Amino acid sequence: MTRVQHKWLVFASPMILLTLVVGAISAALWSRLADADSDSAPPIDNTPLPVTVTVLGRTAPPAVTDTYRGLVIASKTSELAFRRTGRVAGFAVQEGAKVSSGQLLASLESEEIQARIAMAQANIAEAEAYLAELQAGPRQQTIDAAAADVRRLQAAARLANATAMRQRKLVEANASSDQEYDDARSMLDQQTAALTAAEHRLHELREGTRPEQLAAQRARVQSLQAQLRSLEVDLRDCQLTAPYSGVISRRYLDEGAVVGPETRALKILQIEPLEARFGVTPADAARHPVGTDVLLTIDDVPLPGRIARIEPEVDLATRTQGLFVTILPAPHGNGLVPGRTISLALTADNPTPGLWVPMTALARADRGLWSLFVAAPSHNGSYVIERREIQIVDMHAELAKVSGASVNAGDLIVGSALHRVTPGMQVQPIQP
């Protein structure tokens, strides 16, 4: 051993001894810590994990609805105009005013028509008075005077007849001239004619007015009354009234404007009740006939409605049918106005029955497939999680229709919280 080696050995011996001591102490400490950990660790818990399951095949198919957007409209809309030409005298309402059926809205100047009506009423009064006189017939005093005139003429005729007879005898005796006899004959003829006329006059008075005269006067009265009705119609045409209860939407004219039958004056809307128009598919229109109660929604507020009418043809541009829904008054009031958008939910054809599961029960699998976690019974009476691959046949809302050879009706599937389970894990199924 050289001197250098001896020096290195003398220097290294304390270092080696120190390393050995430190290692022994560390080993003892680690041994004690391991023993302490082993004494404090709890025993392994083999209790099955409770999981909520759904019986496959018992979930009903989802109720499918078709939602449409439409517009709130007035049940009636009318552009009002006067039926005759004239100057606007004034308006009785303004925009936004609520009116009732028959209420006066505006009027034309009508002084000339009122004057003509007064004249027609006077003419009718005169004609009716004359008709009443004809129907009453002549007075008794007039008849008595005519009878006295007949008696007077009868006496004069007898006197003229006697005078003519005497003159004839005197002519035969050559005591009188032929001229005197002719004068007597002429006077007899005159008196006889006057008597005949007086007798006819008396007979006419006693029989009363002729039916032809009464008919002619009645016709005149009716003609005058018809003229009065025509003037009254002209007067009514000078007034613009509400055809139904509603609200005034627009006013197109001011006082003093000269208008005609084609000039719009006011626009009225019937807002009680309001309606909503939707364009729906022909299938939905066929499934929901007139009178069906439906649910409307505006600003997340549900409103009851009833289908009022359906357009009989399909719009070629949109391939939809117009469906009009009457908005029924809500107990709290709805505050709707025409022009607002509104939603309609109609029940569609429900999906066919089958194996429907919640969307939360689906887990992705390989090759584009999906899988379900099934709580399958094991040989020792417990349940074990198994992964079953399936195919999705249909999807609606929060449900999916599945099929596959590895699943059957009655299987217990884990409906949610799939991150808590793994294949092979023991679980305790819990049905809600």
C-alpha atoms as one frame of an Amber mdcrd trajectory, in Angstrom:
protein
   0.000   0.000   0.000   1.433   3.275  -0.987   1.422   6.367   1.064  -1.171
   8.059  -1.026  -3.533   5.095  -0.721  -3.043   5.050   3.037  -3.960   8.733
   3.290  -7.139   8.230   1.167  -8.204   5.277   3.321  -7.679   7.231   6.529
  -9.751  10.158   5.070 -12.624   7.984   3.620 -13.254   5.708   6.586 -15.189
   8.305   8.655 -17.311   9.232   5.590 -18.290   5.641   4.919 -19.162   5.094
   8.538 -21.361   8.207   8.561 -23.192   7.081   5.397 -23.942   3.688   6.885
 -25.338   5.219  10.075 -27.605   7.640   8.170 -28.948   4.824   6.000 -29.766
   2.690   9.039 -31.608   5.546  10.717 -33.631   6.325   7.502 -34.626   2.704
   7.149 -35.871   2.621  10.700 -37.900   5.807  10.212 -39.495   4.584   6.965
 -40.365   1.295   8.676 -42.156   3.095  11.478 -44.013   5.406   9.062 -45.163
   2.426   7.024 -46.390   0.671  10.137 -48.227   3.835  11.227 -49.917   4.200
   7.794 -50.935   0.588   7.781 -52.508   0.937  11.191 -54.546   4.147  10.261
 -55.820   3.135   6.717 -59.585   2.248   6.661 -60.750  -1.093   5.336 -61.863
  -1.314   1.636 -65.666  -0.573   1.195 -67.310  -3.085  -1.160 -70.873  -1.608
  -0.784 -72.595  -1.319  -4.234 -73.026   2.250  -5.554 -76.675   3.411  -5.616
 -77.628   4.546  -9.125 -80.917   5.797 -10.574 -82.128   3.509 -13.371 -84.944
   3.497 -15.903 -86.735   0.388 -17.136 -86.138   0.186 -20.866 -89.414   0.179
 -22.811 -91.549   1.956 -20.195 -90.750   5.515 -21.334 -93.626   6.838 -23.434
 -92.872   8.452 -26.802 -92.471  12.232 -26.535 -95.361  14.556 -27.325 -94.275
  16.459 -30.440 -95.536  19.951 -31.202 -95.083  22.245 -34.187 -94.462  25.871
 -33.266 -95.459  28.701 -35.623 -94.965  32.446 -35.522 -97.797  34.704 -36.602
 -99.186  38.215 -36.341-101.934  39.622 -34.151-104.613  41.123 -36.389-107.995
  42.772 -35.941-110.941  40.449 -36.456-112.452  43.091 -38.771-110.873  46.019
 -40.641-112.870  48.587 -42.614-112.000  51.714 -44.589-115.007  54.029 -44.139
-116.201  56.595 -46.712-119.300  58.733 -47.273-121.806  57.390 -49.792-122.376
  60.760 -51.462-120.449  63.825 -52.508-120.279  66.792 -50.163-118.203  68.993
 -47.889-117.051  67.599 -44.536-118.783  69.459 -41.705-116.925  67.839 -38.795
-115.581  64.714 -37.078-116.957  63.351 -33.827-113.977  61.047 -33.066-110.194
  61.009 -33.293-107.578  58.270 -33.766-107.536  55.774 -30.934-111.122  56.442
 -29.868-113.234  53.409 -28.966-116.634  53.503 -30.644-119.782  51.408 -30.508
-121.890  50.119 -33.357-124.023  52.854 -34.930-122.133  55.719 -33.271-121.790
  58.941 -35.310-118.218  59.396 -36.541-118.358  62.282 -39.055-120.892  64.300
 -41.083-121.274  66.344 -44.283-123.033  69.691 -44.734-126.763  68.938 -45.210
-128.770  72.216 -45.061-130.069  71.876 -48.644-131.260  68.320 -48.100-133.015
  69.296 -44.879-134.902  72.085 -46.737-136.009  69.645 -49.431-137.175  67.233
 -46.747-139.318  69.967 -45.174-140.881  70.737 -48.563-141.601  67.071 -49.214
-143.260  66.715 -45.813-145.545  69.686 -46.602-146.533  68.200 -49.980-147.343
  64.900 -48.297-149.527  66.650 -45.735-151.491  68.411 -48.491-151.960  65.225
 -50.516-153.040  63.232 -47.483-155.613  65.901 -46.567-157.159  65.785 -50.040
-157.189  61.977 -49.889-159.008  62.116 -46.578-161.579  64.467 -48.124-162.164
  62.077 -51.010-162.510  59.144 -48.647-165.019  61.022 -46.479-167.197  61.914
 -49.523-169.545  65.001 -49.958-171.256  66.590 -46.986-174.951  66.060 -46.341
-175.633  69.761 -46.908-174.230  69.468 -50.443-176.466  66.461 -51.136-179.542
  68.271 -49.803-178.795  71.291 -52.012-178.464  69.069 -55.067-181.788  67.350
 -54.244-183.503  70.759 -53.958-182.068  71.770 -57.307-183.490  68.581 -58.834
-186.941  69.370 -57.429-186.761  72.903 -58.775-185.851  71.695 -62.236-188.575
  69.069 -62.139-191.149  71.833 -61.487-189.732  73.947 -64.278-189.824  70.977
 -66.647-193.475  70.291 -65.828-194.321  73.945 -66.445-192.462  73.921 -69.770
-194.262  70.724 -70.786-197.704  72.235 -69.982-196.866  75.406 -71.897-195.791
  73.406 -74.950-199.035  71.371 -74.854-201.178  74.560 -74.781-199.225  76.085
 -77.639-199.763  72.945 -79.716-203.537  73.128 -79.158-203.600  76.835 -80.008
-201.702  76.170 -83.228-204.178  73.469 -84.154-207.016  75.993 -83.543-205.173
  78.673 -85.554-205.084  80.739 -82.339-201.308  80.906 -82.135-198.343  80.973
 -84.458-195.886  78.200 -85.119-193.059  80.329 -83.700-194.630  80.483 -80.288
-195.099  76.720 -80.364-191.412  76.203 -81.269-190.303  78.494 -78.441-192.357
  76.458 -75.977-190.831  73.200 -77.287-187.318  74.597 -76.963-187.914  75.701
 -73.379-189.196  72.182 -72.545-186.059  70.580 -74.002-183.791  72.947 -72.012
-185.582  72.250 -68.749-185.512  68.501 -69.387-181.738  68.573 -70.035-181.076
  70.645 -66.913-183.173  68.216 -64.837-181.238  65.238 -66.166-177.896  66.858
 -65.294-179.114  67.727 -61.790-180.331  64.172 -61.216-176.941  62.726 -62.295
-175.168  65.153 -59.994-177.366  64.112 -57.065-176.787  60.414 -57.826-173.008
  60.954 -57.921-173.035  62.779 -54.603-175.108  60.063 -52.973-172.729  57.289
 -54.227-169.616  59.110 -52.948-166.137  59.463 -54.504-165.268  57.146 -57.363
-162.684  54.350 -56.637-160.524  55.576 -59.488-160.163  58.995 -57.869-159.223
  57.419 -54.535-156.613  55.167 -56.198-155.086  58.094 -58.074-154.794  60.190
 -54.919-153.337  57.289 -52.925-150.725  56.820 -55.635-149.804  60.492 -55.415
-149.387  60.232 -51.627-147.158  57.160 -52.001-145.054  58.923 -54.625-144.486
  61.868 -52.326-143.619  59.539 -49.443-141.068  57.735 -51.634-139.477  61.075
 -52.478-139.275  61.841 -48.764-137.604  58.495 -48.037-135.070  59.159 -50.786
-134.252  62.525 -49.243-133.935  60.903 -45.809-131.492  58.385 -47.275-129.482
  61.288 -48.701-129.487  62.860 -45.239-128.285  59.623 -43.624-125.570  59.367
 -46.268-124.311  62.702 -44.988-123.484  60.935 -41.716-120.713  58.384 -41.249
-121.496  55.840 -38.503-119.557  52.905 -37.042-120.555  49.590 -38.683-119.469
  47.684 -35.536-117.839  48.306 -32.180-114.110  48.899 -32.409-111.368  51.506
 -32.331-110.549  54.260 -34.834-107.167  53.488 -36.374-106.704  56.276 -38.978
-108.277  59.589 -39.944-107.591  60.634 -43.525-109.462  63.976 -43.829-110.023
  67.300 -42.097-113.073  69.545 -41.865-113.926  71.453 -45.053-112.623  68.813
 -47.456-114.833  67.977 -50.440-115.245  64.219 -50.665-116.923  61.635 -52.855
-117.907  57.978 -52.515-114.327  56.890 -53.329-112.654  59.132 -50.738-111.526
  57.369 -47.553-112.411  59.168 -44.346-111.668  56.811 -41.422-110.266  53.366
 -40.703-111.879  51.237 -37.973-110.622  48.014 -36.369-112.591  45.450 -34.403
-110.262  44.409 -31.564-112.686  42.547 -29.335-111.821  39.833 -29.906-108.453
  39.999 -31.625-107.239  37.311 -33.992-103.872  35.866 -34.925-102.949  34.592
 -38.384-100.477  31.751 -38.910 -99.206  29.910 -41.957 -99.299  26.202 -41.063
 -98.661  23.010 -42.967-101.663  21.344 -44.620-101.170  18.351 -42.293-101.487
  20.513 -39.178-104.475  22.318 -40.690-106.198  18.982 -41.308-105.490  17.760
 -37.756-106.939  20.874 -36.116-110.442  21.741 -37.408-112.361  24.934 -36.758
-113.381  25.205 -33.110-110.281  23.497 -31.707-108.875  25.140 -28.574-105.155
  25.938 -28.885-102.446  27.585 -26.789-100.852  30.872 -27.832 -97.768  32.502
 -26.348 -96.611  36.115 -26.390 -93.682  37.366 -24.318 -93.636  33.961 -22.545
 -97.235  34.564 -21.396 -99.682  31.799 -22.404-103.006  32.872 -23.890-106.012
  30.689 -24.741-107.238  30.664 -28.325-109.736  28.938 -30.589-109.383  28.243
 -34.304-111.911  30.482 -36.072-111.361  29.644 -39.742-108.881  28.031 -42.125
-108.140  29.174 -45.650-109.337  26.518 -48.110-106.271  26.647 -50.370-102.501
  26.389 -50.046-100.320  29.422 -50.681 -98.181  28.502 -53.688 -95.280  30.648
 -52.467 -95.064  29.346 -48.882 -96.871  25.990 -49.286 -98.867  26.764 -46.146
-102.499  27.336 -45.278-103.703  30.406 -43.448-105.054  29.551 -39.999-106.915
  32.226 -38.008-107.132  31.890 -34.226-109.472  33.954 -32.064-107.606  35.152
 -28.970-109.900  34.473 -26.047-109.917  37.046 -23.244-107.495  36.069 -20.496
-108.632  36.557 -16.865-105.866  39.112 -16.240-106.225  40.858 -19.601-103.673
  40.510 -22.378-102.971  44.068 -23.553-102.474  42.997 -27.171-102.524  45.287
 -30.187-102.615  44.390 -33.884 -99.212  43.943 -35.492 -97.453  42.128 -32.644
 -95.895  38.708 -33.208 -97.337  35.707 -31.395 -96.537  31.982 -31.199 -98.786
  28.968 -31.713 -98.067  25.384 -30.630 -99.938  22.626 -32.482 -99.749  18.939
 -31.620 -98.016  16.994 -34.392 -98.051  13.267 -35.146 -96.588  11.487 -32.131
 -93.589   9.187 -32.787 -94.207   5.453 -32.881 -93.756   3.450 -29.658 -90.454
   1.702 -29.041 -87.415   1.746 -26.793 -87.201   5.408 -25.775 -84.498   6.575
 -23.371 -83.440   9.947 -21.955 -80.712  11.711 -23.885 -78.683  11.795 -20.660
 -78.452   7.970 -20.750 -76.490   7.915 -24.036 -72.718   7.393 -24.060 -70.498
   7.479 -27.114 -69.025   4.224 -28.367 -66.661   3.182 -31.144 -67.392   3.144
 -34.885 -69.942   5.948 -34.628 -72.238   3.933 -32.377 -73.727   4.783 -29.025
 -73.999   2.757 -25.855 -76.046   2.397 -22.701 -74.899   1.472 -19.219 -77.112
  -1.398 -18.064 -77.379  -2.606 -14.478 -77.377  -6.353 -15.155 -77.997  -8.926
 -12.415 -74.952 -11.069 -11.524 -74.671 -14.666 -10.233 -74.440 -13.579  -6.571
 -77.666 -11.533  -6.628 -76.001  -8.135  -7.050 -76.031  -5.845 -10.097 -73.035
  -5.080 -12.286 -72.632  -2.314 -14.844 -72.444  -3.559 -18.437 -71.867  -1.458
 -21.535 -74.299  -2.269 -24.368 -73.888  -0.839 -27.863 -77.042   0.529 -29.541
 -78.162   2.541 -32.553 -80.234   5.733 -32.426 -83.338   5.393 -34.597 -85.129
   8.692 -33.838 -84.750  11.729 -31.606 -87.363  14.147 -30.258 -86.937  16.761
 -27.563 -85.044  15.103 -24.662 -85.682  11.507 -25.718 -84.052   9.130 -28.194
 -85.426   5.934 -29.722 -82.794   3.172 -29.709 -82.419  -0.364 -31.048 -79.817
  -3.085 -30.864 -79.410  -6.786 -30.334 -77.741  -6.271 -26.970 -80.655  -4.438
 -25.328 -84.178  -5.598 -24.600 -87.302  -4.202 -23.017 -87.069  -4.482 -19.267
 -83.323  -3.772 -18.992 -82.328  -1.402 -16.219 -80.389   1.486 -17.768 -78.514
   4.223 -15.952 -80.354   7.418 -16.831 -77.862  10.081 -15.725 -74.498  10.760
 -14.041 -72.694   8.295 -16.313 -69.309   9.575 -15.111 -69.865   7.801 -11.794
 -70.067   4.286 -13.239 -67.703   2.023 -15.173 -68.218  -1.433 -16.650 -67.860
  -4.143 -14.001 -68.806  -1.882 -11.082 -71.311  -3.248  -8.599 -74.328  -0.992
  -8.197 -77.624  -0.854  -6.388 -80.436   0.099  -8.905 -82.962   2.653  -7.688
 -86.107   3.300  -9.682 -87.678   6.781  -9.200
